[in-house]
Amino acid sequence: CNFYYLSTKAKKAYTKVKYTPDDFLVFGKETKGLPENLIFDNPKQAITIPMTGNVRSLNLATSVSIVLFEALRQTGYMNKTK
């Protein structure tokens, strides 16, 4: 299993990850995000949602929905619900 840390400060896009059913997605508080040292100490597990320059960040519920949907899609969960 892997832990993936979501942050606007991360370099790698969430779409560049190959998710497995045992992975964990870690999100911070909506107002503060995750501690910076967690992101900088784990660069291979730090991921972000790419945004245009005029958008600072998305709200927490939207961010969770976007990344969770991609992880579920990749792991085949969407096919199991049919």
MOPAC internal coordinates of N, CA, C and O (Angstrom, degrees):
PM7 1SCF
backbone

  N    0.0000 0     0.00 0     0.00 0    0    0    0
  C    1.4563 1     0.00 0     0.00 0    1    0    0
  C    1.5296 1   108.96 1     0.00 0    2    1    0
  O    1.2310 1   121.41 1   -25.69 1    3    2    1
  N    1.2998 1   114.91 1   154.31 1    3    2    1
  C    1.4603 1   122.30 1   177.79 1    5    3    2
  C    1.5176 1   109.07 1  -126.99 1    6    5    3
  O    1.2310 1   121.03 1   -28.64 1    7    6    5
  N    1.3102 1   115.64 1   151.36 1    7    6    5
  C    1.4538 1   121.88 1   170.92 1    9    7    6
  C    1.5209 1   106.83 1  -105.62 1   10    9    7
  O    1.2310 1   120.29 1   -49.26 1   11   10    9
  N    1.3285 1   117.06 1   130.74 1   11   10    9
  C    1.4590 1   121.97 1   176.58 1   13   11   10
  C    1.5218 1   108.26 1  -116.29 1   14   13   11
  O    1.2310 1   121.12 1   -52.00 1   15   14   13
  N    1.3259 1   115.46 1   128.00 1   15   14   13
  C    1.4529 1   122.65 1  -175.05 1   17   15   14
  C    1.5280 1   109.36 1  -105.32 1   18   17   15
  O    1.2310 1   120.52 1   -60.91 1   19   18   17
  N    1.3216 1   116.62 1   119.09 1   19   18   17
  C    1.4600 1   121.63 1  -177.36 1   21   19   18
  C    1.5201 1   110.70 1   -88.54 1   22   21   19
  O    1.2310 1   121.19 1   -49.02 1   23   22   21
  N    1.3339 1   115.33 1   130.98 1   23   22   21
  C    1.4614 1   120.18 1  -179.03 1   25   23   22
  C    1.5226 1   110.41 1  -159.50 1   26   25   23
  O    1.2310 1   120.97 1   -33.61 1   27   26   25
  N    1.3140 1   115.74 1   146.39 1   27   26   25
  C    1.4670 1   120.00 1   173.18 1   29   27   26
  C    1.5265 1   110.55 1   -69.41 1   30   29   27
  O    1.2310 1   120.10 1   163.93 1   31   30   29
  N    1.3342 1   117.41 1   -16.07 1   31   30   29
  C    1.4697 1   121.90 1  -179.09 1   33   31   30
  C    1.5254 1   113.41 1   -89.35 1   34   33   31
  O    1.2310 1   120.03 1   171.79 1   35   34   33
  N    1.3237 1   117.55 1    -8.21 1   35   34   33
  C    1.4696 1   121.21 1   179.90 1   37   35   34
  C    1.5271 1   110.02 1   -72.51 1   38   37   35
  O    1.2310 1   120.89 1   -20.70 1   39   38   37
  N    1.3142 1   115.91 1   159.30 1   39   38   37
  C    1.4725 1   121.70 1  -178.26 1   41   39   38
  C    1.5352 1   112.74 1   -99.57 1   42   41   39
  O    1.2310 1   120.10 1   148.35 1   43   42   41
  N    1.3307 1   117.41 1   -31.65 1   43   42   41
  C    1.4665 1   121.44 1  -173.43 1   45   43   42
  C    1.5321 1   111.01 1   -89.66 1   46   45   43
  O    1.2310 1   120.41 1   -47.73 1   47   46   45
  N    1.3287 1   116.82 1   132.27 1   47   46   45
  C    1.4636 1   121.85 1   178.37 1   49   47   46
  C    1.5270 1   110.68 1   -71.75 1   50   49   47
  O    1.2310 1   120.63 1   -34.30 1   51   50   49
  N    1.3166 1   116.41 1   145.70 1   51   50   49
  C    1.4647 1   121.64 1   179.99 1   53   51   50
  C    1.5259 1   111.82 1   -60.42 1   54   53   51
  O    1.2310 1   119.65 1   156.71 1   55   54   53
  N    1.3120 1   118.27 1   -23.29 1   55   54   53
  C    1.4694 1   122.22 1  -179.83 1   57   55   54
  C    1.5239 1   112.40 1   -77.77 1   58   57   55
  O    1.2310 1   119.68 1   168.65 1   59   58   57
  N    1.3209 1   118.21 1   -11.35 1   59   58   57
  C    1.4710 1   122.38 1   179.80 1   61   59   58
  C    1.5288 1   112.51 1   -87.85 1   62   61   59
  O    1.2310 1   120.07 1   179.18 1   63   62   61
  N    1.3165 1   117.48 1    -0.82 1   63   62   61
  C    1.4635 1   122.51 1  -178.09 1   65   63   62
  C    1.5254 1   109.62 1   -94.06 1   66   65   63
  O    1.2310 1   120.64 1   -38.34 1   67   66   65
  N    1.3301 1   116.39 1   141.66 1   67   66   65
  C    1.4672 1   123.02 1   171.42 1   69   67   66
  C    1.5271 1   106.31 1   -99.25 1   70   69   67
  O    1.2310 1   120.47 1   -80.66 1   71   70   69
  N    1.3326 1   116.71 1    99.34 1   71   70   69
  C    1.4572 1   121.82 1  -175.61 1   73   71   70
  C    1.5262 1   111.61 1   -78.99 1   74   73   71
  O    1.2310 1   121.07 1   -29.14 1   75   74   73
  N    1.3355 1   115.56 1   150.86 1   75   74   73
  C    1.4606 1   122.40 1   173.30 1   77   75   74
  C    1.5321 1   107.67 1  -123.48 1   78   77   75
  O    1.2310 1   120.03 1   -18.21 1   79   78   77
  N    1.3302 1   117.55 1   161.79 1   79   78   77
  C    1.4725 1   119.67 1  -179.20 1   81   79   78
  C    1.5308 1   114.08 1   -61.42 1   82   81   79
  O    1.2310 1   119.73 1   159.98 1   83   82   81
  N    1.3175 1   118.12 1   -20.02 1   83   82   81
  C    1.4671 1   121.15 1  -178.20 1   85   83   82
  C    1.5233 1   114.02 1   -92.15 1   86   85   83
  O    1.2310 1   119.64 1  -179.06 1   87   86   85
  N    1.3228 1   118.29 1     0.94 1   87   86   85
  C    1.4619 1   121.58 1  -177.52 1   89   87   86
  C    1.5247 1   111.82 1   -75.13 1   90   89   87
  O    1.2310 1   121.40 1   -23.87 1   91   90   89
  N    1.3288 1   114.93 1   156.13 1   91   90   89
  C    1.4572 1   122.75 1   176.59 1   93   91   90
  C    1.5205 1   109.20 1  -118.82 1   94   93   91
  O    1.2310 1   120.63 1   -41.02 1   95   94   93
  N    1.3176 1   116.39 1   138.98 1   95   94   93
  C    1.4634 1   122.79 1   174.40 1   97   95   94
  C    1.5235 1   107.13 1  -107.31 1   98   97   95
  O    1.2310 1   120.55 1   -53.66 1   99   98   97
  N    1.3259 1   116.55 1   126.34 1   99   98   97
  C    1.4605 1   121.02 1  -176.72 1  101   99   98
  C    1.5246 1   108.78 1  -115.82 1  102  101   99
  O    1.2310 1   121.15 1   -58.33 1  103  102  101
  N    1.3265 1   115.41 1   121.67 1  103  102  101
  C    1.4592 1   122.77 1   179.66 1  105  103  102
  C    1.5227 1   108.53 1  -116.49 1  106  105  103
  O    1.2310 1   120.59 1   -32.20 1  107  106  105
  N    1.3084 1   116.49 1   147.80 1  107  106  105
  C    1.4582 1   120.65 1   178.12 1  109  107  106
  C    1.5139 1   111.48 1   -93.05 1  110  109  107
  O    1.2310 1   121.33 1     6.51 1  111  110  109
  N    1.3174 1   115.07 1  -173.49 1  111  110  109
  C    1.4592 1   120.88 1   176.33 1  113  111  110
  C    1.5241 1   109.41 1   -65.00 1  114  113  111
  O    1.2310 1   121.22 1   -31.00 1  115  114  113
  N    1.3175 1   115.27 1   149.00 1  115  114  113
  C    1.4619 1   119.38 1  -179.48 1  117  115  114
  C    1.5295 1   111.78 1   -61.50 1  118  117  115
  O    1.2310 1   120.13 1   146.38 1  119  118  117
  N    1.3043 1   117.36 1   -33.62 1  119  118  117
  C    1.4664 1   120.62 1  -176.61 1  121  119  118
  C    1.5218 1   114.06 1   -84.04 1  122  121  119
  O    1.2310 1   119.86 1   153.66 1  123  122  121
  N    1.3435 1   117.87 1   -26.34 1  123  122  121
  C    1.4629 1   120.45 1  -173.54 1  125  123  122
  C    1.5202 1   114.63 1  -124.47 1  126  125  123
  O    1.2310 1   119.94 1   157.73 1  127  126  125
  N    1.3130 1   117.71 1   -22.27 1  127  126  125
  C    1.4575 1   119.58 1  -174.99 1  129  127  126
  C    1.5174 1   111.02 1    74.26 1  130  129  127
  O    1.2310 1   120.88 1    15.66 1  131  130  129
  N    1.3198 1   115.93 1  -164.34 1  131  130  129
  C    1.4632 1   122.08 1   178.56 1  133  131  130
  C    1.5275 1   109.98 1   -85.84 1  134  133  131
  O    1.2310 1   120.00 1   -22.51 1  135  134  133
  N    1.3274 1   117.61 1   157.49 1  135  134  133
  C    1.4696 1   119.71 1   176.55 1  137  135  134
  C    1.5348 1   110.98 1   -59.22 1  138  137  135
  O    1.2310 1   120.43 1   -42.79 1  139  138  137
  N    1.3169 1   116.78 1   137.21 1  139  138  137
  C    1.4679 1   121.36 1  -177.40 1  141  139  138
  C    1.5204 1   112.69 1   -58.08 1  142  141  139
  O    1.2310 1   119.83 1   142.96 1  143  142  141
  N    1.3282 1   117.94 1   -37.04 1  143  142  141
  C    1.4627 1   119.43 1  -178.40 1  145  143  142
  C    1.5297 1   111.18 1   -64.70 1  146  145  143
  O    1.2310 1   119.51 1   148.99 1  147  146  145
  N    1.3138 1   118.53 1   -31.01 1  147  146  145
  C    1.4617 1   121.52 1   176.77 1  149  147  146
  C    1.5274 1   110.30 1   -63.57 1  150  149  147
  O    1.2310 1   120.24 1   139.80 1  151  150  149
  N    1.3103 1   117.15 1   -40.20 1  151  150  149
  C    1.4674 1   122.30 1   179.70 1  153  151  150
  C    1.5307 1   109.97 1   -70.64 1  154  153  151
  O    1.2310 1   120.06 1   132.21 1  155  154  153
  N    1.3231 1   117.50 1   -47.79 1  155  154  153
  C    1.4620 1   121.18 1  -176.31 1  157  155  154
  C    1.5288 1   112.94 1   -72.21 1  158  157  155
  O    1.2310 1   120.09 1   152.06 1  159  158  157
  N    1.3271 1   117.44 1   -27.94 1  159  158  157
  C    1.4687 1   121.00 1   178.20 1  161  159  158
  C    1.5268 1   112.79 1   -81.17 1  162  161  159
  O    1.2310 1   120.23 1   165.78 1  163  162  161
  N    1.3295 1   117.17 1   -14.22 1  163  162  161
  C    1.4712 1   122.19 1  -177.66 1  165  163  162
  C    1.5231 1   111.08 1  -131.59 1  166  165  163
  O    1.2310 1   119.54 1  -121.65 1  167  166  165
  N    1.3242 1   118.48 1    58.35 1  167  166  165
  C    1.4711 1   120.10 1  -173.27 1  169  167  166
  C    1.5286 1   114.21 1   -62.30 1  170  169  167
  O    1.2310 1   119.52 1   150.00 1  171  170  169
  N    1.3248 1   118.52 1   -30.00 1  171  170  169
  C    1.4693 1   120.07 1  -179.66 1  173  171  170
  C    1.5212 1   111.93 1   -73.53 1  174  173  171
  O    1.2310 1   120.48 1   157.58 1  175  174  173
  N    1.3307 1   116.70 1   -22.42 1  175  174  173
  C    1.4591 1   120.63 1   179.18 1  177  175  174
  C    1.5278 1   112.58 1  -103.89 1  178  177  175
  O    1.2310 1   119.90 1   178.57 1  179  178  177
  N    1.3022 1   117.79 1    -1.43 1  179  178  177
  C    1.4618 1   121.48 1   179.25 1  181  179  178
  C    1.5262 1   109.05 1   -87.52 1  182  181  179
  O    1.2310 1   120.73 1   -56.04 1  183  182  181
  N    1.3266 1   116.22 1   123.96 1  183  182  181
  C    1.4676 1   120.40 1  -177.50 1  185  183  182
  C    1.5256 1   110.38 1  -130.65 1  186  185  183
  O    1.2310 1   121.44 1   -19.65 1  187  186  185
  N    1.3219 1   114.86 1   160.35 1  187  186  185
  C    1.4535 1   120.94 1  -177.13 1  189  187  186
  C    1.5190 1   110.77 1  -139.46 1  190  189  187
  O    1.2310 1   121.03 1   -17.36 1  191  190  189
  N    1.3129 1   115.64 1   162.64 1  191  190  189
  C    1.4622 1   122.30 1   171.93 1  193  191  190
  C    1.5293 1   105.74 1  -100.10 1  194  193  191
  O    1.2310 1   119.58 1   -66.96 1  195  194  193
  N    1.3291 1   118.40 1   113.04 1  195  194  193
  C    1.4703 1   119.71 1  -179.38 1  197  195  194
  C    1.5316 1   111.21 1   -60.91 1  198  197  195
  O    1.2310 1   121.04 1   -41.71 1  199  198  197
  N    1.3297 1   115.62 1   138.29 1  199  198  197
  C    1.4636 1   121.16 1   179.77 1  201  199  198
  C    1.5219 1   109.72 1  -138.23 1  202  201  199
  O    1.2310 1   120.82 1   -19.69 1  203  202  201
  N    1.3044 1   116.04 1   160.31 1  203  202  201
  C    1.4563 1   120.42 1   176.84 1  205  203  202
  C    1.5270 1   109.52 1   -70.16 1  206  205  203
  O    1.2310 1   120.53 1   -17.86 1  207  206  205
  N    1.2976 1   116.59 1   162.14 1  207  206  205
  C    1.4549 1   122.06 1  -175.53 1  209  207  206
  C    1.5138 1   116.09 1   -59.92 1  210  209  207
  O    1.2310 1   119.69 1   154.40 1  211  210  209
  N    1.3201 1   118.19 1   -25.60 1  211  210  209
  C    1.4626 1   119.49 1  -176.59 1  213  211  210
  C    1.5308 1   113.24 1   -92.14 1  214  213  211
  O    1.2310 1   119.75 1  -173.86 1  215  214  213
  N    1.3390 1   118.08 1     6.14 1  215  214  213
  C    1.4638 1   122.02 1   177.81 1  217  215  214
  C    1.5236 1   108.11 1  -111.82 1  218  217  215
  O    1.2310 1   120.28 1   -58.94 1  219  218  217
  N    1.3247 1   117.06 1   121.06 1  219  218  217
  C    1.4693 1   121.31 1  -178.84 1  221  219  218
  C    1.5196 1   111.44 1   -75.33 1  222  221  219
  O    1.2310 1   120.68 1   132.62 1  223  222  221
  N    1.3407 1   116.30 1   -47.38 1  223  222  221
  C    1.4602 1   120.86 1   179.38 1  225  223  222
  C    1.5248 1   109.36 1  -167.77 1  226  225  223
  O    1.2310 1   121.25 1   -11.22 1  227  226  225
  N    1.3287 1   115.22 1   168.78 1  227  226  225
  C    1.4616 1   122.08 1   175.14 1  229  227  226
  C    1.5213 1   108.35 1  -102.66 1  230  229  227
  O    1.2310 1   120.36 1   -19.31 1  231  230  229
  N    1.3446 1   116.92 1   160.69 1  231  230  229
  C    1.4594 1   116.31 1   176.20 1  233  231  230
  C    1.5252 1   109.65 1   -72.44 1  234  233  231
  O    1.2310 1   120.61 1   -17.02 1  235  234  233
  N    1.3105 1   116.43 1   162.98 1  235  234  233
  C    1.4587 1   122.25 1  -171.83 1  237  235  234
  C    1.5248 1   112.32 1   -60.62 1  238  237  235
  O    1.2310 1   119.72 1   134.22 1  239  238  237
  N    1.3243 1   118.15 1   -45.78 1  239  238  237
  C    1.4678 1   120.95 1  -178.22 1  241  239  238
  C    1.5255 1   111.36 1   -61.28 1  242  241  239
  O    1.2310 1   120.21 1   139.68 1  243  242  241
  N    1.3092 1   117.21 1   -40.32 1  243  242  241
  C    1.4616 1   121.16 1   178.81 1  245  243  242
  C    1.5242 1   110.58 1   -66.30 1  246  245  243
  O    1.2310 1   120.36 1   136.00 1  247  246  245
  N    1.3184 1   116.93 1   -44.00 1  247  246  245
  C    1.4677 1   120.99 1   179.28 1  249  247  246
  C    1.5244 1   111.54 1   -61.78 1  250  249  247
  O    1.2310 1   120.31 1   134.69 1  251  250  249
  N    1.3245 1   117.01 1   -45.31 1  251  250  249
  C    1.4659 1   120.81 1   178.29 1  253  251  250
  C    1.5214 1   110.08 1   -60.14 1  254  253  251
  O    1.2310 1   120.14 1   134.75 1  255  254  253
  N    1.3182 1   117.34 1   -45.25 1  255  254  253
  C    1.4686 1   121.42 1  -179.25 1  257  255  254
  C    1.5230 1   111.87 1   -59.60 1  258  257  255
  O    1.2310 1   120.27 1   135.05 1  259  258  257
  N    1.3026 1   117.10 1   -44.95 1  259  258  257
  C    1.4672 1   121.68 1  -177.76 1  261  259  258
  C    1.5270 1   111.05 1   -62.66 1  262  261  259
  O    1.2310 1   120.32 1   128.01 1  263  262  261
  N    1.3198 1   116.99 1   -51.99 1  263  262  261
  C    1.4626 1   120.92 1  -174.89 1  265  263  262
  C    1.5280 1   111.24 1   -73.18 1  266  265  263
  O    1.2310 1   119.92 1   139.91 1  267  266  265
  N    1.3146 1   117.76 1   -40.09 1  267  266  265
  C    1.4619 1   120.49 1   178.94 1  269  267  266
  C    1.5214 1   111.04 1   -63.31 1  270  269  267
  O    1.2310 1   119.73 1   138.50 1  271  270  269
  N    1.3228 1   118.12 1   -41.50 1  271  270  269
  C    1.4615 1   120.38 1   177.77 1  273  271  270
  C    1.5248 1   110.64 1   -58.90 1  274  273  271
  O    1.2310 1   119.93 1   135.84 1  275  274  273
  N    1.3254 1   117.74 1   -44.16 1  275  274  273
  C    1.4664 1   120.67 1   179.90 1  277  275  274
  C    1.5262 1   111.25 1   -63.91 1  278  277  275
  O    1.2310 1   120.10 1   137.65 1  279  278  277
  N    1.3232 1   117.42 1   -42.35 1  279  278  277
  C    1.4684 1   120.47 1   178.67 1  281  279  278
  C    1.5307 1   110.53 1   -63.81 1  282  281  279
  O    1.2310 1   119.89 1   136.80 1  283  282  281
  N    1.3139 1   117.82 1   -43.20 1  283  282  281
  C    1.4691 1   121.26 1   178.63 1  285  283  282
  C    1.5252 1   111.32 1   -66.05 1  286  285  283
  O    1.2310 1   120.31 1   141.11 1  287  286  285
  N    1.3131 1   117.00 1   -38.89 1  287  286  285
  C    1.4657 1   120.79 1   178.60 1  289  287  286
  C    1.5233 1   110.26 1   -62.41 1  290  289  287
  O    1.2310 1   120.70 1   132.70 1  291  290  289
  N    1.3305 1   116.26 1   -47.30 1  291  290  289
  C    1.4644 1   120.27 1  -177.95 1  293  291  290
  C    1.5251 1   112.95 1   -65.11 1  294  293  291
  O    1.2310 1   120.17 1   145.90 1  295  294  293
  N    1.3062 1   117.28 1   -34.10 1  295  294  293
  C    1.4660 1   120.21 1  -176.26 1  297  295  294
  C    1.5193 1   112.92 1   -87.29 1  298  297  295
  O    1.2310 1   120.01 1  -177.56 1  299  298  297
  N    1.3337 1   117.59 1     2.44 1  299  298  297
  C    1.4561 1   121.14 1   175.60 1  301  299  298
  C    1.5129 1   115.13 1    83.67 1  302  301  299
  O    1.2310 1   120.02 1  -173.30 1  303  302  301
  N    1.3171 1   117.56 1     6.70 1  303  302  301
  C    1.4608 1   120.19 1  -178.93 1  305  303  302
  C    1.5224 1   111.63 1   -60.88 1  306  305  303
  O    1.2310 1   120.36 1   144.76 1  307  306  305
  N    1.3149 1   116.92 1   -35.24 1  307  306  305
  C    1.4674 1   120.62 1  -177.61 1  309  307  306
  C    1.5261 1   110.97 1   -62.07 1  310  309  307
  O    1.2310 1   119.95 1   147.04 1  311  310  309
  N    1.3212 1   117.70 1   -32.96 1  311  310  309
  C    1.4597 1   121.41 1   179.47 1  313  311  310
  C    1.5200 1   111.83 1   -74.20 1  314  313  311
  O    1.2310 1   119.74 1   154.48 1  315  314  313
  N    1.3140 1   118.10 1   -25.52 1  315  314  313
  C    1.4649 1   122.40 1  -178.55 1  317  315  314
  C    1.5176 1   112.53 1   -74.79 1  318  317  315
  O    1.2310 1   119.79 1   161.15 1  319  318  317
  N    1.3268 1   118.01 1   -18.85 1  319  318  317
  C    1.4606 1   120.93 1  -176.29 1  321  319  318
  C    1.5201 1   112.84 1   -88.30 1  322  321  319
  O    1.2310 1   119.94 1   177.86 1  323  322  321
  N    1.3154 1   117.73 1    -2.14 1  323  322  321
  C    1.4694 1   120.58 1  -178.37 1  325  323  322
  C    1.5039 1   111.25 1   -86.38 1  326  325  323
  O    1.2310 1   120.10 1   180.00 1  327  326  325

